[in-house]
Amino acid sequence: MKPISTLHKLLRNTSIKSRLIYTLLVLTTVPIILSGSYSYLGASDAIKMKISTYSAEIMKQLRKNEQLENKKYVSLSDSIMLDGDVQHYIQNYAEVDETGKKEMSVYINNLLSDKLDLLQKIKNVRIMTPDANTVYDMGFNVISDSNFERLVERIDKADGKDQWSYLTTEQGEACIVLARKINSLKNWDQSLGYIFISIGEQLYSEELYSDVDMGDGTDVFILDDRGSVVSSRSSKIPLHEPFKDKKLMAAIQRHEANGSPSFSMDISGEHHLVAYSYDVYSGWYLISTIPDSYLNNETKYIQRSIVVTCVLLIVVSFVIALLISNTIYRPLTKLVEQTSRIIRGNLNTTVQDDSKDEIGYLTDRFNVMVEQINSLIEETKREQQQKREIELQMLQAQINPHFLFNTLNSLKWTAQLSQAESVSIGLSALAELLRNTIIDKKEFVTLREELRNIDNYVVIQKVRYGSTFEVAIDMQPGTEQCQVPKFILQPIVENAIIHGQEGITHNLSITINGMLQEKELVITIADNGRGMDQSKAEQLLSGEYISGEGRLANIGITNVVERIKLNFGEEYGVAIRSKEQEGTVVTVKLPVVMDSEEENSAERAKK
């Protein structure tokens, strides 16, 4: 509710004319802007979805084309490595003389010549024995031995599975290489060697997907499962290096797990639509990245149309709002001017407005109000005179308690001068009790203050009864700073003194104990007086006990019970346990409410 309250306050601090103009502008332009934005976003999303689907399908088709091309070179390698003469030659390479090696080289060349269309794309064909001896090398381009060692290691780690990878010749040409393990036809578990067919990367970048047009700024490239660039038609994407944005490969693998062939992400600080297709045979990802700048070209016209429409509507709405606001603002301005005159003290003024709208009604009521103000001013003058008279009476009433205390103090000093010590002490205690009753208006006091009132009350009662009773107080440390309702114990002690002594021959002993039990303050007032039966005790607590004269008795006890329950609830209160001729035990249960000042004083004393 706080934002609404703040907005309400802000609007009320703005002129009505401005509020009307702003309201009409908001009511007319916001729906147009929202519907236009919704249409724009819907069109943009639809275009992106279609392009996303279109891109994913193109990537699938490119993957199929790439697989067809790759199968040609797999078939070529099959025709060589599965040839019986070639297998015999590789297996017995150590015993073959130079003439035999040349004949076999010519034989393999003849096998390759049957695939002339493929041979044009091939940069190198090499066959090696398991101990790294080169059996055959068609070296159109020189390839370092370290590249072949890397490929052999990959084949061995993959348990002989075909490997598609990349390498760069010593002439600087980028190649894609098919690396395969040659197994014996007689015993397939026996490895005879390896065959490597290196294909010019241009086969993919210039022939396979160079003519694929997916929009301005679109890049199409191939990554292996390690995130390195195998092929790319853009010079901005270096070959045979990890892709410039390492997050791309992680994003592809994450969406691949969810079955999503396309998604959006930032690449090098620009948002792109990414579509991909995975070739399980080569372990390659064919990827296209389309920038948002191209995707949003189709929606820019819609965006411009919405902006122009909104601007026109704002202008029209502003003119209409201005016209309407003047019909409200001008009569209100006249009313405000007359109000200012009244503030300056000119009450003989009226506003003329015969219109039938709410402002006309308000003006009429304003004139009535001015008349009523004139009459109220006269009435206020009379009330002020009466108020001054009442204040004088209240000041006189305040003098009475001070006069009473001063009189008690005078009597106390007179008693002391007359050596009536008990009377002096009694008057002093009475003055203190009256001060706590009349002057101190606090509802709650500390238990220490309440016990001080009990001491004063006991002093007064001893003037009457002498030494026929004794009061002992024993409080657990920490209880005296608890807050209790004022005069919560005095009525109980009073009952014990007045009624407990009736009919007993021994001196009355009253004990007041206080302790803390978890979160409760428990105070017991026990005496050895005449006591009562338990049914009478229950009637005292409920306020139902009636004395022999027919009057309600023990109002003090009932008052204590009601005050505790009103302040703290039904779970707190007073319990009485008594038996005739054996005394009475009154238990008061209160919640622990610590006085902050007392608590801080106790903490400082500990330190």
Buried (B, 14 or more C-beta within 10 A) or exposed (E): EEEEEEEEEEEEEEEBBEBBBBBBBEEBBEEBBEEBEEBBEEBBEEBBEEBBEBBBBBBBBBBEBBBEBBEBBBEBBEBBBEBEEBBBBBBEBEEBEEEEBEBBBEBBEEBBEEBEEBBEBBBBBBBBBBEEEBBBBBEBBEBEEEBBEBBBEBBBEEEBEBBBBBBBBEEEBBBBBBBBBBBEBEEEEEBBBBBBBBBBBBBBBEEBBEEBEBBEBBBBBBBBEEBBBBBBBBEEBEBBEBBEBEEBBEBBEEBBEEEEBBBBBEBEEEEBBBBBBBBEBBBBBBBBBBBBBBBBEBBEEBBEEBEEBBEEBBEEBBEBBBEBBEEBBEBBEBBEEBBEEBEEEEEEBEBEBEEEEEBBEBBBEBBEBBEEEEEEEEEEEEEEEEEEEEEEEEEEEEEEBEEBBEEBEEBBEEBBEEEBEEBBBBBBBBBBBBBBEEEEEEEBBBBBBBBBBBEBBBBBBBBEEEEBBEBEBEBEEBBBBBBBBBBBBBBBBBBBBEBBBEEBEEEBBBBBBBBBEEEEBBBBBBBBBBBBEEEBBEBBBEBEBEEEEEEEBBEBBBBBBEBBBEBBEEEBBBBBBBEEEEBBBBBBBBBBBBBEEBEEEBEEEEE
